[in-house]
Amino acid sequence: MTIAYENLARPEDLLGYRWPAPALPASDSLISTRQLVKVIGTTMENQSLVLKGMDLDIHRGEFVSIVGASGSGKSTLLYLLGGLDRPTHGEIYISGLPLSGMNDATLTAVRNQTIGFVFQFHFLLPEFTALENVMMPMLKMGHRTKREATEHANQLLGQVGLGNKTHRRTTDLSGGEQQRVAIARALANDPDVLLADEPTGNLDKANSQNVAHIFEEIASDGDRTILMVTHDPHMAERAFRVITLDDGRIVGDHKNPHPSPTNTASRKS
C-alpha cells in the first residue's frame, strides 16, 4: 500500500523512529537488506510499522527458514525481497544491485530472471496440464524455444517426482502434486533465489515431507538460495539456517548444524 508521505511530519522520522541512511551490502551476499522499514497505512491514524530497520544478509546456496508469530513481519519481508512490494525506507540488494533505483519494468525483469515464488496456494491454471503450467514462465521470458521449454519442463517435473504425470490437467492432481508442479514452475527460469511463503500450509504431513525433501535437493548443489516462511516447526528444522522475527525485528539467527532428515521413501499423493 502506498504511503501518503504528505501526511507524515517527516518521512525519514516514521512513527517516532529516525532511520539512518542504509549501508552497503556485504560483498559476498546474494541478498542484503539495510535499514529496511515498512509502514502500512495511508494516514497517521492508521499507520503500522511492520518492519523496523532490518539488516539481513543471505548467501548463495543457503536454505533459510523464517519463523515467528503471526504479524511478526515474515511474509512482508518475503514480498519485499521478491520485489512484489517496495519498502518505505532502507534498501534491498540482489547480487549487489539496489532495487530502489529500479523502475517497475526493470524491477519486473530482475524479478522474473532471478527469483522464483512458491505460495501457500499453488495458483496453477486449471485448464492446462502440469507440463504447460511449467512451460509458461519460460515461453513468457522468451529465452527458450518451445521445444527447449518442453524439455526443461519435463526435466523439472521429473525432479519433483511427477515425470509420469506431465500431461495431466492440474485439476486431476492431488494437492501435494499440485504444489510440486508449482515448485517446478518456480524453477522454470533457473532463478538464483526461491522464495516460499508457507509452502506446506495446505498439505498433510506426508506431502509436507515431500516438499521439504525437494527443497533440500534444490539447496544441495550449493548454487540456489531458498528462503522459506513457515509456521511449521518441522519444516523450519529442515533448513540450514533459521531466522526468527518478532514485532518487525530479527530476534534470532542461527545455523542448524544437523537439519532434520526428511522421509524420502516415497512421493505419492
Buried (B, 14 or more C-beta within 10 A) or exposed (E): EEBEEEEBEEBEEBBEEEBEEBEEBBEEBBBBBBBBBBBBBEEEEEBEBBBBBBBBBBBBBBBBBBBBEEBBBBBBBBBBBBBEBBBBBBBBBBBEEBBEEBEEEEBEEBBBEBBBBBBBEBEBEEEBBBBBBBBBBBBEBEEBEEEEBBEBBBEBBEBBBBEEBBEBBBEEBBEBBBBBBBBBBBBBBBBBBBBBBBBBBBBEEBBBBBBBBBBBEBBEEEEBBBBBBBBBEBBBBBBBBBBBBBBBBBEEEEEBEEBBEBEEEEBEE
